[in-house]
Amino acid sequence: MSEKAERLRQARVRAGYRFASDAANALGVVASTYRAHENGQNDFELDEAELYGRKFDVDSVWLMKGTERHPESRVNGSAAPGSGTKEIIPPNAEVRANIIGEGEKIPVFGQAVGGVDGEFLMNGNVLYEVMAPPILSDKSGAYAVSVSGDSMYPRYEDGEVCFVDPSRRVKKGDYVIAQIRLEEGGAPLAYVKKFVRHNSAELVLEQFNPPKELRFEAQTVDSVHYIALAGNA
């Protein structure tokens, strides 16, 4: 387990959540995604650290780097001896009437059976709708895709849902959904893969099962979007 993951575990326990699944439910995130962050299997970014920090009452910078404010140890809801007195921050909101209605929903695209490399036609076929996770609830154009096949196992399993942030910049090592249009006027093919590079000549993606690189000419690439998190919806 990395030090970053261990800090997240400490913050969760000190916030009173005995199990990672309890914390995930309180956060409104997919349990497998949160567990992967806490056990060090997957890294988490600043926006996710800010979400965790607000819920666990710790500094997001401390979660990311181990600096700044340290989460206070608590015993039966009170600060443990020697932990010091925590500054009380004035409220920045007020209690209003209960919110009526549901939160933001986003579409899940996909097909029951994918191609050889797990690709499927991105033809607007909506399988169903799901509630947007908190980190995507205010992102314009956010959507999700259902993984077809086991080409990215063990990272993604068949039927798992990947939640996509189309506004976030993609960098090497990120997991993405790439839309490739091989025929002019035809529906693009969607690939859930690991991003290697994208330049004026080609897009290169990595696949796990079987291990190989997929290369597409730059002019066939419609879009490459960042997968923010994944799990069972």
HELIX and SHEET records of a PDB file:
HELIX    1   1 GLU A    3  ARG A   14  1                                  12    
HELIX    2   2 ALA A   20  LEU A   27  1                                   8    
HELIX    3   3 ALA A   31  GLU A   38  1                                   8    
HELIX    4   4 LEU A   46  PHE A   56  1                                  11    
HELIX    5   5 SER A   60  LYS A   65  1                                   6    
HELIX    6   6 PRO A  134  LEU A  136  5                                   3    
HELIX    7   7 ALA A  218  THR A  220  5                                   3    
SHEET    1   A 2 ARG A  74  VAL A  75  0                                        
SHEET    2   A 2 SER A  78  ALA A  79 -1                                        
SHEET    1   B 8 PHE A 120  LEU A 121  0                                        
SHEET    2   B 8 LEU A 189  HIS A 198 -1                                        
SHEET    3   B 8 TYR A 175  ILE A 180 -1                                        
SHEET    4   B 8 VAL A 221  GLY A 231 -1                                        
SHEET    5   B 8 VAL A 161  ASP A 165 -1                                        
SHEET    6   B 8 TYR A 143  SER A 146 -1                                        
SHEET    7   B 8 LYS A 105  PHE A 109  1                                        
SHEET    8   B 8 VAL A 126  MET A 131 -1                                        
SHEET    1   C 4 PHE A 120  LEU A 121  0                                        
SHEET    2   C 4 LEU A 189  HIS A 198 -1                                        
SHEET    3   C 4 GLU A 202  PHE A 208 -1                                        
SHEET    4   C 4 PRO A 211  GLU A 217 -1                                        
END                                                                             
